Amino acid sequence: MIIIIDAYNILKYFYHDEYITEKQRFQFIQQLIKYGKKRGHELIVVFDGGPYGLPDRITKKSVTVIYTGAQERADDYIIRSLKKYKGYDLLIVSTDREITERAEKYNIAYIDAHLFYRFVRTALAISDEQGKKNEPALKLHKESDPTIDELMESVEVPKYLHKEDEDFKEAGGRGKKLSKNERRLMSVVEKL
C-alpha cells in the first residue's frame, strides 16, 4: 500500500507546538521507516517548506520525504498526488478538510492523522514487545498476593480495531450506516 502523509498534521498535534525541530522530524521519519519496513508499505511523507525554501526529495528505504519548498503548500502537493496515484492501493493521512474532500471525490481512503499515528506507535510498540518475549514468564513463588493480583487485573488491555467490532458495523454505535470512507477504511485498517 502507498500511504501519503500530511506530516505536520501529525507532528503539530503530537508535540502541541507550531514549531517542529529538526530532531523531532528526524525521529518521526525514523519511526516511519521502521513502520514501513514492518508493514511493507511505501510511505510518502510531505512537509511544507524545506532547506533554504527550496523543494527537496529524500528517499530512505521505503519512505520518501518531500519538502515542498516556499512556493507550494504540502496540502497542494498531496492534492496533486491524488490524481497521480489514483487506482493504486492508496491511503491518505490528513485531517485537512480540503484534502479529505478531494480524496472522497476520487474514492480514495483517508484516515485522521492522529489515528494513523496511533496505529504506527502501536505497531512499533508491539514489535518492541515481541522482541522482549524470548522466554516465558516464571512464577517465583507459590503464594498469592491480593495487592499484586488486583493490580494485574486493573491493567487495561488495548482494544484494536477489527472488522467485527461494532464501531465498524455501525457508525459510532448509533445504528447508522457507515460512510463511503468508513467502508473503504475497513479494508485498509487490517493492513495498518
N, C-alpha and C positions, 0 to 999 in steps of 0.2 A: 504494500500500500504506500502511496505517496501522501505525506502529511505536510501541508503548508501552514506554518505557524506565524501568527502575528506576535512577535516576540515581546515587544514592550507591553502588550496586554497582560501577559503573564508576570513579567518581572516587576512592573509598577504595582500590580496588585500584591504580589508576594512580599516585596520589600516596603510597601506603603510609602513610596518616595517617588518624586518626579525625576530625580537624577539617579541613573543607574551607573555604577562604576564599571571600569574595565574588568576588574576582578569578578564582580557579580556576573557580568556577561560571560566571562571565561568559564566560570563554574557551571553556569546554566548550559552552555554549549557542551561541556564535558558530560553532564548528566544526559543530555540528548544523544550524544554519541553512544554512551552505554545503553541507553534505552533502544536506540535504532538497531544496534547490534543484537541485543537480546531478543527483540521482537521481529527483526528482519524487515523493518520499514525504511523507506527513503524519506528523510526529513529535509524540508526547505524552510530555513529559519530566516525571517525577514525583519530587519531593523531599519528604522528611519536613520538618515544621516550616513556617516561613515568617516573614514580618515580624511582629514582636510576637506570635508564636504563633498568628496568625490564618491561615485558609486564604486563598489568593490564586491568581489565574489570570492569566497574561500571554501574549498571542499575538503572536509576531514572525514574520511571513511564514508559512512552512509549519510552524513549531514553536510548540506550546502548552506553556508551562511551568506546572506545577501545584505549588503548595506546599500540603500537606495540613493545615497548622495543628497545634496542640498536641494536638487531640482525636483525630486519626486518623493511623495509620501509612501510609506510601507503599504498603506491601505490601497493606494492606486496600483502598486506593483502586484499585490495579491489579486485584486480585481482583474487586472490584465491577464494574470496567470490562469484564472478560471477558464478562459477560452482555450488557452494553450493545452491544459491538462484535461479538458472535458472528454469524457469517455474512458478515462483511466480510473483505477481503483483509488479514489481521492478522498481525503478528509481535510476540511478547512478548520483551523483552530483560531477563533477570534470571538470577541464579544462586541465588535464593532457592527452596528446595525447595517451600515451601507454594505459591508462585506457579506454579512449573513443573508441579507435580502437578495443580493446578486447570486450567491450560492444557491438559494432557494429557486431562483429563476432558472438556473441551469441544472436543477435536480442533483446538486452536489451536497453530500452530507457535511454538516458543520457541527462543531461542538464548542461549548463555552470554554474559554481559555483556562479558567480556574479549575474546571472539572477535568480537563485534559491533563493539567499539571498534576492533579491528584493521581491520575492513572499512572503517569510517569514515575512519580515518587513511590507509589505502591509497588509498581513492577520492580523498581530498583531495591526497595526495602525487602521484598520477598526474595529477590536474587541474593542479597547480602545474607539474609537469614538462612537460605538453603545452603550456603557455603559454610555456615557455622554448625549445621546439624550433621556432623560427621559421626557422632556417637549417640546412642540413645541415652536419655536421662536415667540416672540411677537414684533409687531411693536410699538415703543414707542411714535411716533408722526406721524401726517398726512403729514407733509412737506417732500418734496423730496430734497435731497442734491446731486447735479450733481457730486461732487467730490467722494462721497461715492458710488454713482451708477456706476461711471466709474471704481473705484477700484474693486467693486464686479464683474463687467463684465470682468475685466482683469485677474481674477483668473483662472488658467488653471486647468481643471478637468482631473485627470489622466485617460488615456485610458487603460483598462485592456484587456488582450488577450482573445479572444473568437474564436470559430471555424469559425465564419462568417467573421472575419477580413480578409482583402485582403492579409495581410502578410502571413497568414496561407494557403490561397488558392494558392498563387503564391509566391515562394521563393523570399523574398526581393522585391516583386512587379515587378520582372523582366520578368514575364511570363514563368519562368522555372518551371518544375515540382519539387515538394518537394522531399527531400532525404528520405530514409527509416526512418532515425531517426526523421526527422521533422514530418513525418506521425505518427510515434509512439508517439511523444510528443503531438500531437493534442489530443489524448485520455487521456494523463496524465495531461495536463495543467488545465483542469477543476477541477481536484482533488486537485491541489495545492492551 
